[in-house]
């Protein structure tokens, strides 16, 4: 009995030792996940200043004989990756340092991206003409043709007036040096001056011995008609200049209005008011007005120039007609004087004959 009492304390100590060993074996697996949740430090990427790293869970001290209880409702702590968001991590930036382009900088809001590919790149007059609407093209072609007609009339009438004035001046010089219509015929004038002289001779021949006053009146009427016909002939074509000068700006304005209407339609289709879309159509429209002014301004200037030149030509025609009438009057006076002298001689002869009888 005494021996059993001595051995009993040794058995209790051995049981306590075995229980402590089992408790330690049970606590070691429970403590391992907590230590495994601690991330290894990354020297290349320090944690951001604003984020705080949570402290790892520490195992609570255990008392001998009481195992550690774990709460199944508490989720295990997820391991931290140790990486900050891409916006805070400098290593997440592009390596080449380029910044992606802002889509709003490429195309305006609501703008069709295909509009820029449809814009005309040639803004020269020829390029704008080729890109214009067919109505605007027709207006431009008509105005260009009117401009060509203007310069053609200027060239033709300048040559015609130069030669016509030269002929009249030479005829006037011959008439001033002539003493009679016969001497004036020897000058051989051409053009209206020659027609005046031929008409005068024809009227004198037809009138015969009729009174001189009647002959002068009829010749004056004929010469006035020749002057009118010559003035009408020299002004042929100048009325076209007046028409071009008066209507070309309005025709160009019509092309401009039509082109601007098409520009507004293009703006509504493109759904944008970008100047790159609006400017080409307006430039094409204004080109029609520019061509109209190019056709109208020279036409008006040339018409005024020809008006002064024709007035000078008509003055020369009046001078030639006056010289022909002067020569006619002289010839008729000579005829009347000769006729009166003959009558006096005949009367003297008759009186002498009667006295002799």
C-alpha positions in Angstrom: 0.0 0.0 0.0 2.8 2.3 0.8 4.5 1.4 -2.5 1.3 2.3 -4.4 1.1 5.7 -2.8 4.7 6.4 -3.8 4.1 5.4 -7.4 0.9 7.5 -7.8 2.5 10.9 -7.8 4.8 9.8 -10.5 1.9 8.7 -12.6 0.1 12.0 -12.2 3.2 13.9 -13.3 3.5 11.6 -16.3 -0.1 12.3 -17.2 0.3 16.0 -16.9 3.4 15.8 -19.2 1.5 13.8 -21.8 -1.4 16.3 -21.6 0.9 19.3 -22.1 2.6 17.6 -25.1 -0.8 16.9 -26.7 -1.9 20.5 -26.1 1.3 21.9 -27.7 0.8 19.5 -30.7 -2.7 20.9 -31.1 -1.7 24.5 -30.8 1.1 24.3 -33.4 -1.2 23.6 -36.4 -3.6 26.3 -35.3 -0.8 28.9 -35.1 0.8 28.1 -38.5 -1.9 29.8 -40.7 -1.7 33.0 -38.7 2.0 33.2 -39.3 1.6 32.2 -42.9 -0.7 35.2 -43.5 2.2 37.6 -42.9 3.5 38.7 -46.4 7.1 38.7 -47.2 8.6 42.2 -47.5 9.1 43.4 -51.1 12.1 45.6 -51.4 11.3 46.7 -55.0 7.8 48.1 -54.3 7.3 49.9 -50.9 3.8 50.1 -49.7 1.9 53.3 -50.3 1.9 56.0 -47.6 -1.9 56.1 -47.4 -2.4 52.4 -46.9 -1.7 50.8 -43.5 -0.7 47.1 -43.3 -2.8 45.2 -40.9 -1.0 43.4 -38.1 -0.9 39.7 -38.3 -3.0 37.7 -35.9 -1.2 36.6 -32.8 -2.0 33.4 -31.0 -3.6 33.9 -27.6 -1.7 32.4 -24.7 -3.1 29.1 -23.8 -3.6 27.7 -20.3 -2.6 24.2 -19.6 -5.4 21.8 -20.1 -7.7 24.3 -22.0 -7.5 24.0 -25.8 -7.8 27.2 -28.0 -11.2 27.8 -29.4 -11.6 29.1 -33.0 -14.7 31.0 -34.1 -16.1 29.4 -37.3 -18.1 32.6 -38.1 -15.0 34.8 -38.5 -13.5 34.4 -42.0 -9.9 33.8 -42.3 -7.8 36.8 -43.2 -6.9 36.8 -46.8 -3.2 37.1 -47.6 -2.2 40.5 -48.7 -0.6 40.7 -52.1 1.5 43.7 -51.0 0.8 45.4 -54.3 -0.8 48.9 -54.4 -3.4 49.9 -57.0 -2.1 50.5 -60.5 -2.7 54.2 -60.1 -0.5 54.4 -57.0 2.2 51.9 -58.2 4.8 53.6 -60.2 5.8 50.4 -61.9 2.4 50.1 -63.5 2.9 53.2 -65.7 3.8 52.6 -69.4 7.4 51.9 -70.0 7.7 54.2 -73.0 6.3 57.2 -71.1 3.5 57.8 -73.7 0.1 59.1 -72.7 -3.0 57.7 -74.5 -4.6 60.3 -76.6 -7.9 61.8 -75.5 -10.6 60.8 -78.0 -12.3 64.2 -77.6 -9.1 65.8 -78.9 -9.3 63.8 -82.2 -13.0 64.3 -83.0 -15.4 66.8 -81.5 -18.4 65.5 -79.6 -21.1 64.3 -82.1 -18.8 64.7 -85.1 -18.7 62.0 -87.7 -15.0 60.7 -87.9 -15.5 60.1 -91.6 -16.0 63.8 -92.3 -12.3 64.6 -92.2 -11.6 62.1 -94.8 -14.2 63.7 -97.1 -12.9 67.2 -96.9 -11.3 68.7 -100.1 -7.7 69.3 -99.7 -7.3 71.4 -102.8 -8.6 74.9 -102.0 -7.2 76.5 -105.2 -9.7 78.2 -107.6 -9.5 75.1 -109.9 -9.9 72.7 -107.0 -12.9 74.6 -105.6 -14.5 74.7 -109.1 -14.1 70.9 -109.4 -15.6 70.3 -106.0 -18.6 72.7 -106.5 -22.2 71.7 -107.2 -23.3 71.4 -110.8 -25.4 74.5 -110.6 -22.5 76.6 -109.2 -20.3 75.1 -112.0 -22.8 76.2 -114.6 -22.8 79.7 -113.2 -19.0 79.9 -113.1 -18.8 78.6 -116.7 -21.3 81.1 -117.9 -19.5 84.0 -116.2 -16.2 82.9 -117.5 -17.7 82.8 -121.0 -19.1 86.3 -120.5 -15.6 87.5 -119.5 -14.2 86.0 -122.7 -16.9 87.8 -124.7 -16.1 91.1 -123.0 -12.4 91.0 -123.9 -13.3 89.8 -127.4 -15.6 92.7 -128.0 -13.0 95.1 -126.6 -10.3 93.8 -129.0 -12.6 93.8 -132.0 -14.1 97.2 -131.4 -10.8 98.8 -130.6 -9.4 97.7 -134.0 -12.7 98.8 -135.8 -12.8 102.2 -134.2 -9.1 102.8 -134.9 -9.5 102.1 -138.6 -12.8 103.9 -138.9 -11.4 107.1 -137.3 -8.4 106.9 -139.5 -10.5 106.8 -142.7 -12.7 109.7 -141.6 -9.7 111.8 -140.7 -8.1 111.2 -144.1 -11.4 112.0 -145.9 -11.9 115.2 -143.9 -8.4 116.2 -144.9 -9.2 115.7 -148.5 -12.5 117.5 -148.3 -10.9 120.5 -146.7 -8.5 120.8 -149.5 -11.0 120.3 -152.3 -12.8 123.2 -154.1 -15.6 121.2 -155.5 -17.3 117.9 -155.3 -15.3 116.7 -158.3 -12.1 117.4 -156.6 -13.3 115.7 -153.4 -14.1 112.6 -155.5 -10.5 112.4 -156.6 -9.5 111.8 -153.0 -11.3 108.5 -153.2 -12.5 108.2 -149.6 -13.8 104.9 -148.2 -16.3 104.1 -145.6 -19.1 106.5 -144.5 -17.3 109.5 -146.0 -17.2 107.9 -149.4 -20.9 106.9 -149.1 -21.8 110.5 -148.3 -20.0 111.8 -151.4 -21.6 109.2 -153.7 -25.1 109.9 -152.3 -24.6 113.6 -153.0 -23.6 113.1 -156.6 -26.6 110.8 -157.1 -29.0 113.3 -155.7 -27.6 116.2 -157.8 -27.9 114.1 -160.9 -31.5 113.1 -160.2 -32.5 116.6 -159.4 -31.2 118.2 -162.6 -32.2 121.8 -163.0 -34.4 121.8 -159.9 -33.9 124.6 -157.3 -30.8 124.4 -155.2 -32.7 124.7 -151.9 -34.6 121.5 -152.6 -31.4 119.7 -153.6 -29.6 120.8 -150.4 -32.6 119.6 -148.2 -32.7 116.2 -149.8 -29.0 115.7 -149.6 -29.0 116.7 -145.9 -31.6 114.1 -145.2 -29.6 111.4 -146.9 -26.4 112.4 -145.1 -28.1 112.3 -141.7 -29.3 108.7 -142.4 -25.8 107.7 -143.3 -24.5 109.2 -140.1 -27.1 107.2 -138.1 -26.3 104.0 -139.9 -22.5 104.4 -139.4 -23.0 105.2 -135.7 -25.2 102.2 -135.2 -22.7 100.0 -137.0 -19.8 101.2 -134.8 -21.8 100.6 -131.6 -22.7 97.0 -132.5 -21.6 94.8 -129.6 -21.3 97.5 -127.0 -24.8 96.7 -125.7 -23.6 93.2 -124.9 -21.0 94.9 -122.6 -23.7 96.8 -120.8 -25.7 93.6 -120.3 -22.7 91.7 -118.9 -21.8 94.6 -116.6 -25.3 94.9 -115.3 -26.2 91.2 -114.8 -22.9 89.4 -114.1 -22.8 90.4 -110.4 -26.4 89.1 -109.9 -25.6 85.8 -111.7 -22.6 85.4 -109.4 -24.7 86.2 -106.4 -27.2 83.5 -107.4 -24.3 81.0 -107.5 -23.2 82.1 -104.1 -26.7 81.7 -102.6 -27.0 78.2 -104.1 -23.6 77.2 -102.8 -24.3 78.5 -99.3 -27.5 76.5 -99.3 -25.6 73.4 -100.1 -23.1 74.2 -97.4 -25.9 74.4 -94.8 -27.2 71.1 -96.0 -23.7 69.6 -95.6 -23.5 71.0 -92.1 -26.8 69.4 -91.2 -25.7 66.0 -92.6 -22.3 66.2 -90.8 -24.0 67.3 -87.6 -21.1 69.6 -86.8 -20.2 73.3 -87.1 -16.5 72.7 -87.5 -14.9 75.4 -89.6 -13.1 72.7 -91.6 -16.4 71.4 -92.8 -18.1 74.8 -93.4 -15.3 76.7 -95.0 -14.8 74.8 -98.3 -18.5 75.1 -99.3 -18.6 78.8 -98.5 -15.4 79.4 -100.4 -16.8 77.6 -103.4 -19.9 79.8 -103.2 -18.0 83.0 -102.9 -15.9 82.0 -105.9 -19.0 82.4 -108.1 -19.4 86.0 -106.9 -15.7 86.7 -107.5 -16.0 85.4 -111.1 -19.1 87.5 -111.6 -17.2 90.6 -110.4 -14.2 89.7 -112.6 -16.6 89.6 -115.6 -18.7 92.7 -114.7 -16.0 95.3 -113.7 -14.1 95.1 -117.0 -17.3 95.1 -119.0 -18.5 98.3 -117.4 -15.1 100.0 -117.8 -14.8 99.0 -121.4 -18.4 100.0 -122.2 -17.7 103.5 -120.8 -14.5 103.7 -122.8 -16.3 102.8 -126.0 -19.1 105.3 -125.3 -16.5 108.1 -125.3 -14.8 106.7 -128.4 -18.2 106.4 -130.3 -19.0 109.9 -129.4 -15.8 111.1 -130.9 -16.5 109.0 -134.0 -19.9 110.5 -134.5 -18.4 114.0 -134.3 -16.1 113.1 -137.1 -19.1 111.8 -139.1 -20.8 115.2 -138.5 -17.7 117.0 -139.7 -17.6 114.9 -142.9 -21.3 115.5 -143.6 -20.8 119.3 -143.1 -17.9 119.3 -145.5 -19.9 117.5 -148.2 -22.8 119.9 -147.7 -20.4 122.8 -148.0 -19.0 121.6 -151.3 -22.5 120.9 -152.6 -23.6 124.4 -151.7 -20.6 125.8 -153.5 -21.3 123.8 -156.6 -25.0 124.8 -156.7 -24.1 128.4 -156.2 -21.7 128.2 -159.1 -24.4 126.6 -161.3 -26.9 129.2 -160.3 -24.4 132.0 -161.0 -23.5 130.4 -164.4 -27.2 130.0 -165.2 -27.9 133.6 -164.2 -24.9 134.8 -166.3 -26.1 132.9 -169.3 -29.5 134.3 -168.9 -28.2 137.8 -168.8 -26.1 137.1 -171.9 -29.0 135.6 -173.6 -31.2 138.5 -172.6 -28.6 141.0 -173.9 -28.4 139.1 -177.2 -32.1 139.1 -177.5 -32.2 142.8 -176.8 -29.5 143.5 -179.4 -31.4 141.4 -182.0 -34.5 143.2 -181.3 -32.8 146.6 -181.6 -31.3 145.7 -184.9 -34.7 144.8 -186.3 
